[in-house]
Amino acid sequence: MRSQNRTSRQRARIITVSAVAAAGALALSGCSPEVQRGWLPTDRDTTSNTPIITDLWVNSWIAAMVIGMITWALILWCIVAYRRRKGTRGFPRQTSYNLPLEIFYTAIPLFLVFTFFYFTDRDQRAIDNPNANPDVTVNVVGKQWSWDFNYKQGGVVKDDVHEAGTQAQLTGQPIDLNTLPTLYLPVGKSVTVELTSRDVIHSFWVPAFLQKRDMIPGKPNYMYFTPQKEGTYDGKCAELCGEYHSEMLFRVKVVSEAEFQAHLAGLDKGLLDTKYDRNPNQNQK
């Protein structure tokens, strides 16, 4: 009887400590905006996709933490409840198998995998759902080692215009960020970004947008979103593409429609076509 009472008290202490730890974790989660968004490098409503990605990221970590705390609580409980007690002789009774427990250990991980898969697939489909009639269609072209921007006619873009970027020069000294290739987008307008490459594989990455897509020669890739917050966002190539990969920098400016139209008015007419492409895998005669 005394042993059972002692075990019950220890079990109660473990449950209490686990509850306090869980409550502390929940309290800490509201300490700062950085914690609330899972330390992601952006605000929640930067684009139409960032809330979806943020929720998937944060909720996945919450689920992992809850499962982890339950697992550690069960481990600690087993250590305390089934420890060797004073005066015990020999080994405890050995069990060759426990069918209900084995089914439980198999079913729970499968349930978790299918749950994570469902929410990931659902959100990926939402993010990759094409815009039927986007307000802005821009072809972003990666090249060694800079970026070209082709704004295609349609929606709020009245004429085909383009802007050719030049490589950043990193010398160890501060650089003028205004000289970097800059993609202009109007706030609150749906955007389709067509990603292509002139030479090797590049990758279009704006950390604040929480999206990254490869740019593969001969295989266009796409991003669909609506910028929701004005500002200037840094971007870079995220695929090792040669000697000056680190200097393949750019910026994205999300501006009002009036400022967007004023920027387009100062660009050259027409689009930069494939005559500037280079395919190192083909011998040209």
C-alpha positions as CSV (number, residue, x, y, z in Angstrom):
1,M,0.0,0.0,0.0
2,R,2.8,2.4,0.9
3,S,4.6,1.7,-2.4
4,Q,1.4,2.4,-4.4
5,N,0.9,5.7,-2.5
6,R,4.5,6.7,-3.2
7,T,4.1,5.9,-6.9
8,S,0.8,7.9,-7.1
9,R,2.5,10.9,-5.5
10,Q,5.4,10.7,-7.9
11,R,3.1,10.3,-10.8
12,A,1.1,13.4,-9.7
13,R,4.4,15.4,-9.5
14,I,5.4,14.4,-13.0
15,I,2.0,15.4,-14.3
16,T,2.2,18.7,-12.5
17,V,5.7,19.5,-13.8
18,S,4.6,18.6,-17.3
19,A,1.6,20.9,-17.0
20,V,3.7,23.8,-15.8
21,A,6.2,23.3,-18.6
22,A,3.4,23.3,-21.2
23,A,1.8,26.4,-19.7
24,G,5.3,28.1,-19.7
25,A,5.8,27.2,-23.3
26,L,2.4,28.6,-24.2
27,A,3.2,31.8,-22.3
28,L,6.5,32.2,-23.9
29,S,5.0,31.9,-27.3
30,G,3.3,35.3,-26.9
31,C,6.4,37.1,-25.7
32,S,7.3,38.7,-29.1
33,P,6.2,39.0,-32.7
34,E,9.4,37.0,-33.7
35,V,8.3,34.1,-31.5
36,Q,4.7,34.2,-32.8
37,R,5.8,33.9,-36.4
38,G,8.4,31.2,-35.6
39,W,11.4,33.5,-36.2
40,L,10.6,33.7,-39.9
41,P,12.3,36.7,-41.6
42,T,9.1,38.6,-42.5
43,D,5.8,40.0,-41.3
44,R,2.7,37.8,-41.5
45,D,0.9,39.8,-44.2
46,T,3.8,40.7,-46.6
47,T,2.2,38.8,-49.5
48,S,-1.0,36.7,-49.9
49,N,1.1,33.6,-49.4
50,T,3.0,34.5,-46.3
51,P,0.1,33.8,-43.9
52,I,-0.3,30.3,-45.3
53,I,3.4,29.5,-45.1
54,T,3.7,31.0,-41.6
55,D,0.7,29.1,-40.2
56,L,2.0,25.8,-41.7
57,W,5.5,26.5,-40.2
58,V,4.3,27.6,-36.7
59,N,1.6,24.9,-36.4
60,S,4.0,22.2,-37.4
61,W,6.4,23.3,-34.6
62,I,3.6,23.5,-32.1
63,A,2.5,19.9,-33.0
64,A,6.1,18.7,-32.8
65,M,6.6,20.4,-29.4
66,V,3.4,18.9,-28.0
67,I,4.3,15.4,-29.2
68,G,7.8,15.9,-27.8
69,M,6.6,17.0,-24.4
70,I,4.2,14.0,-24.2
71,T,7.0,11.6,-25.2
72,W,9.4,13.0,-22.7
73,A,6.7,12.9,-20.0
74,L,6.0,9.3,-20.7
75,I,9.7,8.5,-20.7
76,L,10.2,10.2,-17.3
77,W,7.1,8.5,-15.9
78,C,8.4,5.1,-17.0
79,I,11.8,5.8,-15.4
80,V,10.1,6.8,-12.1
81,A,7.2,4.3,-12.0
82,Y,9.2,1.2,-13.0
83,R,12.6,1.9,-11.4
84,R,14.3,-0.7,-9.4
85,R,13.3,-0.4,-5.8
86,K,15.3,-1.1,-2.7
87,G,15.3,-4.7,-1.8
88,T,14.3,-5.9,-5.3
89,R,15.9,-9.1,-6.5
90,G,16.4,-10.4,-10.0
91,F,14.8,-9.0,-13.2
92,P,11.3,-7.7,-13.7
93,R,8.8,-9.9,-15.5
94,Q,9.7,-9.9,-19.2
95,T,7.0,-9.4,-21.8
96,S,7.7,-10.8,-25.3
97,Y,5.1,-8.6,-27.0
98,N,2.1,-6.4,-26.4
99,L,-0.1,-6.3,-29.4
100,P,-2.3,-3.3,-28.4
101,L,0.8,-1.3,-27.6
102,E,2.6,-2.2,-30.8
103,I,-0.5,-1.2,-32.8
104,F,-0.6,2.1,-31.0
105,Y,3.1,2.8,-31.7
106,T,2.5,2.1,-35.4
107,A,-0.8,3.9,-35.8
108,I,0.2,7.2,-34.1
109,P,3.3,7.9,-36.3
110,L,1.3,7.0,-39.4
111,F,-1.5,9.4,-38.3
112,L,1.1,12.2,-37.8
113,V,2.7,11.6,-41.2
114,F,-0.7,11.7,-43.0
115,T,-1.7,14.8,-41.1
116,F,1.4,16.7,-42.0
117,F,1.1,15.5,-45.6
118,Y,-2.5,16.6,-45.8
119,F,-1.8,20.2,-44.6
120,T,1.4,20.5,-46.6
121,D,-0.3,19.4,-49.8
122,R,-3.3,21.6,-49.1
123,D,-1.2,24.7,-48.6
124,Q,1.1,23.9,-51.5
125,R,-1.9,23.6,-53.8
126,A,-3.2,27.0,-52.6
127,I,0.2,28.7,-53.2
128,D,0.7,27.2,-56.6
129,N,-2.8,27.8,-57.9
130,P,-2.3,30.0,-61.1
131,N,-3.8,33.4,-61.4
132,A,-6.3,33.2,-64.3
133,N,-6.0,37.0,-65.1
134,P,-3.1,38.5,-63.1
135,D,-2.8,42.3,-62.9
136,V,0.9,42.0,-63.5
137,T,2.9,39.4,-65.4
138,V,6.7,39.8,-65.2
139,N,9.3,37.5,-66.6
140,V,12.3,37.5,-64.3
141,V,15.4,36.2,-66.1
142,G,18.5,35.0,-64.3
143,K,21.9,35.3,-65.9
144,Q,25.5,35.1,-64.8
145,W,25.4,37.1,-62.6
146,S,22.5,39.5,-62.6
147,W,18.8,39.8,-63.5
148,D,16.6,41.0,-66.3
149,F,13.0,42.0,-65.8
150,N,10.4,41.8,-68.6
151,Y,7.1,43.4,-67.7
152,K,4.5,41.9,-70.1
153,Q,1.5,43.8,-71.5
154,G,-1.7,42.9,-69.7
155,G,-3.7,43.9,-66.6
156,V,-2.3,47.2,-65.3
157,V,0.8,47.0,-67.6
158,K,0.0,48.9,-70.7
159,D,3.0,48.0,-72.9
160,D,5.8,45.5,-73.0
161,V,8.8,47.1,-71.3
162,H,12.1,45.7,-69.9
163,E,14.9,46.5,-67.6
164,A,18.4,44.8,-67.8
165,G,20.3,44.5,-64.6
166,T,24.1,44.5,-64.0
167,Q,26.2,42.5,-61.6
168,A,26.8,43.8,-58.1
169,Q,30.4,44.5,-57.2
170,L,31.3,43.3,-53.7
171,T,34.7,44.7,-52.7
172,G,34.4,44.5,-48.9
173,Q,33.1,48.1,-48.8
174,P,29.4,49.2,-48.4
175,I,27.6,49.2,-51.7
176,D,24.9,51.5,-53.0
177,L,21.8,49.4,-52.8
178,N,20.1,51.7,-55.3
179,T,22.3,50.4,-58.0
180,L,21.1,46.8,-57.6
181,P,18.6,45.4,-60.2
182,T,15.1,46.2,-58.8
183,L,11.8,44.6,-59.5
184,Y,8.9,46.9,-59.0
185,L,5.5,45.5,-58.1
186,P,2.2,47.3,-57.3
187,V,0.7,46.7,-53.8
188,G,-2.6,44.9,-53.7
189,K,-2.3,43.6,-57.3
190,S,-2.1,40.0,-58.3
191,V,1.3,39.0,-59.7
192,T,2.5,36.1,-61.8
193,V,6.3,35.8,-61.9
194,E,7.6,33.7,-64.8
195,L,11.1,32.5,-64.0
196,T,13.6,31.6,-66.7
197,S,17.4,31.4,-67.1
198,R,19.8,32.5,-69.8
199,D,22.6,30.1,-69.0
200,V,22.8,27.9,-65.9
201,I,20.4,27.0,-63.0
202,H,19.7,30.0,-60.8
203,S,17.2,30.4,-58.0
204,F,14.9,33.4,-57.3
205,W,14.7,34.0,-53.6
206,V,13.1,36.9,-51.6
207,P,13.4,35.8,-48.0
208,A,10.6,38.2,-46.9
209,F,8.2,36.4,-49.3
210,L,9.0,33.0,-47.8
211,Q,9.3,31.5,-51.3
212,K,12.1,30.3,-53.5
213,R,12.0,28.8,-57.0
214,D,14.6,27.4,-59.3
215,M,15.2,29.0,-62.7
216,I,16.1,26.2,-65.1
217,P,17.2,26.8,-68.7
218,G,14.4,25.8,-71.1
219,K,11.9,25.1,-68.3
220,P,9.9,28.1,-67.1
221,N,8.9,28.1,-63.4
222,Y,6.2,30.3,-61.8
223,M,5.2,32.1,-58.6
224,Y,1.8,33.5,-57.9
225,F,1.1,36.0,-55.2
226,T,-0.3,39.4,-54.3
227,P,2.0,41.9,-52.5
228,Q,0.2,43.3,-49.5
229,K,2.7,45.6,-47.8
230,E,4.7,48.4,-49.4
231,G,8.4,48.3,-48.8
232,T,11.8,47.3,-50.2
233,Y,12.8,43.6,-49.9
234,D,16.2,42.1,-50.5
235,G,16.6,39.2,-52.9
236,K,19.5,37.0,-54.1
237,C,20.2,33.9,-56.1
238,A,20.0,30.8,-53.9
239,E,21.6,28.3,-56.3
240,L,25.4,28.1,-56.6
241,C,25.7,29.3,-60.2
242,G,29.4,30.1,-60.7
243,E,32.3,32.3,-59.6
244,Y,30.3,35.4,-58.8
245,H,27.2,33.8,-57.4
246,S,27.5,35.9,-54.2
247,E,27.2,39.1,-56.3
248,M,23.9,38.1,-57.9
249,L,21.8,40.4,-55.8
250,F,18.6,42.3,-56.4
251,R,15.7,44.1,-54.7
252,V,12.0,44.1,-54.9
253,K,10.1,47.3,-54.3
254,V,6.4,47.0,-53.6
255,V,4.9,50.5,-54.3
256,S,1.6,52.2,-55.0
257,E,0.1,51.7,-58.5
258,A,0.9,55.3,-59.4
259,E,4.6,54.8,-58.6
260,F,4.6,51.5,-60.4
261,Q,3.2,53.1,-63.5
262,A,5.8,56.0,-63.3
263,H,8.6,53.4,-63.1
264,L,7.3,51.5,-66.1
265,A,7.1,54.8,-68.1
266,G,10.8,55.2,-67.8
267,L,11.8,51.8,-69.1
268,D,12.7,50.7,-72.6
269,K,10.0,49.4,-74.8
270,G,9.8,45.7,-75.8
271,L,11.0,42.6,-74.2
272,L,14.5,41.1,-73.9
273,D,14.1,37.9,-75.9
274,T,16.1,34.6,-76.0
275,K,18.8,35.9,-78.4
276,Y,20.7,36.8,-75.2
277,D,20.5,33.3,-73.9
278,R,23.5,31.0,-73.7
279,N,23.2,27.2,-73.4
280,P,26.5,25.7,-72.5
281,N,25.2,22.2,-73.2
282,Q,24.8,22.8,-76.9
283,N,27.4,23.4,-79.5
284,Q,26.4,26.3,-81.7
285,K,27.6,26.3,-85.3
